[in-house]
Amino acid sequence: MNPESTEHSGVAGSGSAQGDDTTTVAVLGLGAMGLPMALRLGTELPVWAFDVSAERRALAVEGGTHGAASPAEACRTADVAVLAVRDEEQLRAALFGADGAVHTLRPGAVVVLTSTVGPEAARSVAATLAEKDVDLVDAPVSGGPVRAGNGDLLIMVGATEQALANARRVLDLLASTVHVVGTNPGDGQTMKTVNQLLCGIHTAAAAEALALARALGLDLETVVQVLGSGAAASFMLADRGPRMARAYTGDVELRSRLDVINKDMHIVGKVASAAGVPTPVAAAATALYTLAMRQGLAAEDDSRLVTLLAPEDGTAGPESTGPRGGGADR
């Protein structure tokens, strides 16, 4: 199958959570992306949702899904299991742990992997699932929580034609654009790795720019508006910039944990090294995320990266002699 792209409204057929559609879905992982995806799917399909956090499960139930006490319970009647976990460790626990999904997934079911775990992990998991006659659709997503809830994600797919067909109903509900980049698990992860290289660099660059602007005494909200109007604009500046401008007040919604982009950038480094391609700019951005992790920002929104470069006292470093802070971010 040749790579292909499809674009659509993200609004699928006439099925409903009351059972008009025969596709039953399990969503494993109800974090920043998983919860809005579960709620989005629940508007059209019966959804069983699981997360290790009882609070997140409760939010999913309040939004119209069925709660499950374990991945195995969530997948007991599932035709499609959507995985929205943080990393490979969580992925393997959800699928192959003592109460993992693999124990109840029926032969012919499909696992849709929306997380970024790297090509090798996707291929390894696909091989293990194949032993149970379960297909893996490698479908990492991009777009953020708001777009996830609106069915407006970009999804990069690597899957066989049959597995893709079995998962298409779910993919169409979640995405406004589905790019089929290959026919094998791992192909989607490879594309997502390239995507994350740019996302990681752009986020770090936005943090550097706003840190410099703060040290020079500029109003950060004005800076974001001005930069977003010209050649310096980027999706990450538009998305993270307003949160970076508010980072010094503490009023920052947790939408994208810093340890997630740190994990993704380390995958970028590993894949690039294996391919023999130098990525010095990505390596510099990765070093910045690693430093932020060591400063205790792992569980913070990645927009707080700006506070590492221009601390809250307004200095730009121990030897800075430039203007001090000021502006709307105070």
C-alpha positions as CSV (number, residue, x, y, z in Angstrom):
1,M,0.0,0.0,0.0
2,N,1.4,3.4,-0.9
3,P,1.4,6.1,1.7
4,E,-1.7,8.2,1.5
5,S,-3.4,11.1,3.2
6,T,-7.1,11.7,3.9
7,E,-8.7,14.8,5.2
8,H,-12.2,15.0,6.6
9,S,-14.3,16.9,9.1
10,G,-13.5,14.6,12.0
11,V,-17.3,13.9,12.3
12,A,-18.1,10.3,11.5
13,G,-21.2,8.4,10.7
14,S,-24.5,8.0,12.5
15,G,-23.5,5.6,15.3
16,S,-24.0,6.6,18.9
17,A,-22.9,5.6,22.4
18,Q,-26.3,4.0,22.8
19,G,-25.2,1.2,20.5
20,D,-26.3,2.2,17.0
21,D,-22.7,1.4,15.9
22,T,-21.3,-2.1,16.6
23,T,-17.7,-0.9,17.3
24,T,-16.9,-1.1,21.0
25,V,-13.8,0.8,22.2
26,A,-11.5,0.6,25.2
27,V,-9.4,3.6,26.0
28,L,-6.4,2.9,28.2
29,G,-4.8,6.0,29.7
30,L,-6.8,9.1,30.5
31,G,-4.1,11.7,30.8
32,A,-4.0,15.1,29.0
33,M,-4.7,13.4,25.6
34,G,-6.4,10.2,26.6
35,L,-9.3,11.7,28.4
36,P,-10.4,14.1,25.7
37,M,-10.0,11.3,23.1
38,A,-12.2,9.0,25.3
39,L,-14.9,11.6,25.6
40,R,-14.7,12.4,21.9
41,L,-15.1,8.7,21.0
42,G,-17.9,8.4,23.6
43,T,-20.1,10.8,21.6
44,E,-20.5,8.2,18.9
45,L,-19.4,4.8,20.3
46,P,-19.6,2.8,23.4
47,V,-16.4,3.4,25.3
48,W,-14.9,1.6,28.3
49,A,-12.2,3.8,29.9
50,F,-9.3,2.9,32.3
51,D,-6.6,4.9,34.1
52,V,-4.6,4.1,37.2
53,S,-6.0,7.3,38.6
54,A,-9.5,6.9,40.1
55,E,-10.0,10.7,39.6
56,R,-9.3,10.4,35.9
57,R,-11.7,7.4,35.6
58,A,-14.4,9.4,37.4
59,L,-14.0,12.3,34.9
60,A,-14.4,9.9,32.0
61,V,-17.5,8.4,33.5
62,E,-18.9,11.8,34.1
63,G,-18.3,12.5,30.4
64,G,-20.4,9.6,29.3
65,T,-18.0,6.6,29.1
66,H,-18.1,3.4,31.2
67,G,-15.4,3.1,33.8
68,A,-13.2,0.0,34.1
69,A,-11.1,-1.2,37.0
70,S,-8.3,-2.6,34.9
71,P,-7.1,-2.8,31.2
72,A,-8.3,-6.3,31.1
73,E,-11.8,-5.3,32.1
74,A,-11.9,-2.4,29.7
75,C,-11.0,-4.7,26.8
76,R,-13.3,-7.5,27.6
77,T,-15.8,-6.6,24.8
78,A,-13.5,-4.2,22.8
79,D,-13.2,-4.3,19.1
80,V,-10.6,-1.5,19.2
81,A,-8.4,-0.7,22.2
82,V,-6.9,2.8,22.1
83,L,-3.6,3.3,24.0
84,A,-2.8,6.8,25.3
85,V,0.0,6.2,27.7
86,R,3.1,8.2,28.5
87,D,5.9,5.8,27.5
88,E,6.9,2.3,26.6
89,E,6.9,1.1,30.2
90,Q,3.3,2.1,30.7
91,L,2.4,0.7,27.3
92,R,3.7,-2.8,28.2
93,A,2.1,-2.7,31.6
94,A,-1.3,-1.8,30.1
95,L,-1.0,-4.5,27.5
96,F,1.0,-7.3,29.0
97,G,0.8,-6.8,32.8
98,A,-1.0,-9.1,35.3
99,D,-4.3,-7.4,34.5
100,G,-3.3,-6.3,31.0
101,A,-5.4,-6.0,28.0
102,V,-3.9,-8.9,26.2
103,H,-5.6,-11.3,28.6
104,T,-9.1,-10.3,27.3
105,L,-8.7,-8.9,23.8
106,R,-10.4,-11.3,21.4
107,P,-8.6,-12.6,18.3
108,G,-9.2,-10.1,15.5
109,A,-9.3,-7.1,17.8
110,V,-7.1,-4.0,17.0
111,V,-4.9,-2.0,19.3
112,V,-4.4,1.6,18.2
113,L,-1.2,3.0,19.7
114,T,-1.5,6.8,19.9
115,S,1.5,7.4,22.2
116,T,5.1,8.2,21.1
117,V,7.2,5.3,22.1
118,G,9.7,5.0,19.2
119,P,9.8,2.7,16.1
120,E,11.5,-0.3,17.8
121,A,9.0,-0.4,20.7
122,A,6.1,-0.4,18.3
123,R,7.5,-3.2,16.2
124,S,8.2,-5.3,19.3
125,V,4.8,-4.8,20.7
126,A,3.2,-5.6,17.4
127,A,5.0,-8.9,17.2
128,T,3.9,-9.9,20.6
129,L,0.3,-8.9,19.9
130,A,0.4,-10.9,16.6
131,E,0.9,-14.0,18.6
132,K,-2.6,-13.5,20.1
133,D,-4.0,-12.6,16.6
134,V,-4.4,-9.0,17.6
135,D,-3.3,-6.3,15.1
136,L,-1.4,-3.1,16.0
137,V,-2.2,0.2,14.3
138,D,0.7,2.4,14.9
139,A,-1.0,5.8,15.1
140,P,0.8,8.5,17.0
141,V,-1.1,11.7,17.3
142,S,-0.3,15.4,17.2
143,G,-2.4,18.5,18.0
144,G,-2.9,18.8,21.8
145,P,-5.8,18.2,24.2
146,V,-8.2,20.7,22.7
147,R,-8.0,19.4,19.2
148,A,-8.2,15.8,20.7
149,G,-11.6,16.7,22.2
150,N,-12.8,18.2,18.9
151,G,-11.8,15.3,16.7
152,D,-9.2,17.6,15.0
153,L,-6.0,15.7,15.5
154,L,-3.3,14.8,13.0
155,I,-2.7,11.1,13.0
156,M,0.4,9.4,11.4
157,V,-0.4,5.8,10.6
158,G,1.7,2.7,10.0
159,A,-0.5,-0.4,9.6
160,T,-1.6,-3.2,7.4
161,E,-4.5,-2.5,5.1
162,Q,-6.8,-4.8,7.1
163,A,-5.8,-3.4,10.5
164,L,-6.3,0.1,9.2
165,A,-9.8,-0.8,7.9
166,N,-10.7,-2.2,11.3
167,A,-9.6,0.9,13.1
168,R,-10.8,3.5,10.6
169,R,-14.0,4.3,12.4
170,V,-12.0,5.3,15.5
171,L,-9.3,7.2,13.6
172,D,-11.9,9.2,11.7
173,L,-13.6,10.3,14.9
174,L,-10.3,11.5,16.4
175,A,-8.7,13.1,13.4
176,S,-9.3,15.8,10.9
177,T,-6.3,14.5,8.9
178,V,-5.0,10.9,8.8
179,H,-1.7,10.4,7.0
180,V,-1.0,6.7,6.2
181,V,2.8,6.8,6.0
182,G,3.5,3.1,5.7
183,T,2.1,-0.4,5.9
184,N,3.9,-1.6,9.0
185,P,3.9,-0.8,12.8
186,G,6.8,1.4,13.4
187,D,6.2,3.5,10.3
188,G,3.9,5.9,12.2
189,Q,6.5,6.2,15.0
190,T,9.2,7.0,12.6
191,M,7.1,9.9,11.1
192,K,6.2,11.1,14.7
193,T,9.9,11.1,15.6
194,V,10.6,13.6,12.8
195,N,7.6,15.6,13.9
196,Q,8.8,15.7,17.5
197,L,12.3,16.8,16.5
198,L,10.7,20.0,15.2
199,C,8.2,20.3,18.1
200,G,11.0,20.0,20.6
201,I,13.2,22.5,18.9
202,H,10.4,25.0,18.3
203,T,9.3,24.8,22.0
204,A,12.9,25.4,23.2
205,A,13.4,28.2,20.7
206,A,10.2,29.9,21.9
207,A,11.4,29.6,25.5
208,E,14.7,31.2,24.6
209,A,13.1,34.0,22.7
210,L,10.7,34.9,25.5
211,A,13.4,34.5,28.2
212,L,15.5,37.1,26.3
213,A,12.5,39.3,25.8
214,R,11.8,39.2,29.6
215,A,15.5,40.0,30.4
216,L,15.2,43.0,28.1
217,G,12.2,44.3,29.9
218,L,9.6,43.6,27.1
219,D,6.0,42.8,27.8
220,L,5.7,39.1,27.0
221,E,2.1,39.1,25.9
222,T,3.0,41.8,23.4
223,V,6.1,39.8,22.3
224,V,4.0,36.7,21.6
225,Q,1.5,38.7,19.6
226,V,4.2,40.4,17.5
227,L,6.3,37.3,16.8
228,G,3.2,35.4,15.9
229,S,2.4,37.9,13.2
230,G,5.5,37.5,11.1
231,A,8.2,35.1,9.9
232,A,9.1,33.9,13.4
233,A,5.6,32.4,13.9
234,S,5.3,28.7,14.7
235,F,2.6,26.4,16.1
236,M,4.6,25.9,19.2
237,L,5.0,29.7,19.7
238,A,1.3,30.2,19.2
239,D,0.4,27.4,21.6
240,R,3.1,27.6,24.3
241,G,3.9,31.3,24.0
242,P,0.8,32.6,25.9
243,R,1.4,30.1,28.7
244,M,5.1,31.0,28.8
245,A,4.0,34.7,29.2
246,R,2.0,33.6,32.3
247,A,4.6,31.2,33.7
248,Y,5.9,33.7,36.2
249,T,2.4,34.2,37.8
250,G,1.8,30.5,38.4
251,D,-1.3,30.6,36.2
252,V,-0.4,27.9,33.8
253,E,-2.7,25.1,32.9
254,L,-1.0,21.7,32.7
255,R,-1.5,20.6,29.2
256,S,1.8,19.0,28.1
257,R,4.1,17.7,30.7
258,L,7.8,18.5,30.3
259,D,8.9,14.9,30.9
260,V,6.9,13.9,27.9
261,I,8.8,16.2,25.4
262,N,12.0,15.2,27.2
263,K,11.2,11.5,26.5
264,D,10.3,12.3,22.9
265,M,13.5,14.2,22.3
266,H,15.6,11.3,23.7
267,I,13.8,9.0,21.2
268,V,14.7,11.5,18.4
269,G,18.4,11.3,19.5
270,K,18.3,7.5,19.6
271,V,16.7,7.2,16.1
272,A,18.9,9.8,14.6
273,S,22.0,8.1,15.9
274,A,20.9,4.8,14.5
275,A,20.4,6.4,11.1
276,G,23.8,8.1,11.2
277,V,22.3,11.6,11.0
278,P,23.7,14.4,13.1
279,T,21.1,16.5,14.8
280,P,23.0,19.2,16.8
281,V,20.1,21.6,17.2
282,A,17.8,18.8,18.5
283,A,20.7,17.7,20.9
284,A,20.9,21.3,22.3
285,A,17.1,21.3,22.9
286,T,17.3,17.9,24.5
287,A,20.0,19.2,26.9
288,L,17.8,22.0,27.9
289,Y,14.9,19.6,28.7
290,T,17.2,17.4,30.6
291,L,18.4,20.4,32.7
292,A,14.8,21.3,33.4
293,M,14.1,17.7,34.5
294,R,17.0,18.0,37.0
295,Q,15.5,21.3,38.3
296,G,12.3,19.5,39.2
297,L,10.1,20.6,36.3
298,A,9.3,17.1,35.1
299,A,5.6,17.2,36.0
300,E,5.1,20.8,35.1
301,D,3.7,22.1,31.8
302,D,6.6,22.4,29.3
303,S,5.9,26.1,28.9
304,R,7.6,26.5,32.3
305,L,10.9,25.9,30.5
306,V,11.1,29.7,30.1
307,T,11.5,30.1,33.9
308,L,14.7,28.0,33.7
309,L,16.2,30.5,31.3
310,A,14.9,33.7,32.8
311,P,14.3,33.0,36.5
312,E,11.5,34.5,38.5
313,D,13.7,37.1,40.1
314,G,14.0,38.7,36.6
315,T,17.7,37.9,36.1
316,A,19.0,36.3,32.9
317,G,21.8,34.5,34.8
318,P,24.3,35.1,37.5
319,E,26.3,37.7,35.5
320,S,23.4,39.4,33.8
321,T,23.5,43.2,33.8
322,G,20.5,43.8,31.5
323,P,17.1,45.2,32.3
324,R,15.1,43.4,35.0
325,G,11.7,41.9,34.1
326,G,8.7,44.2,34.1
327,G,5.7,44.1,31.9
328,A,2.5,42.1,32.0
329,D,4.2,38.9,33.2
330,R,4.7,40.4,36.7
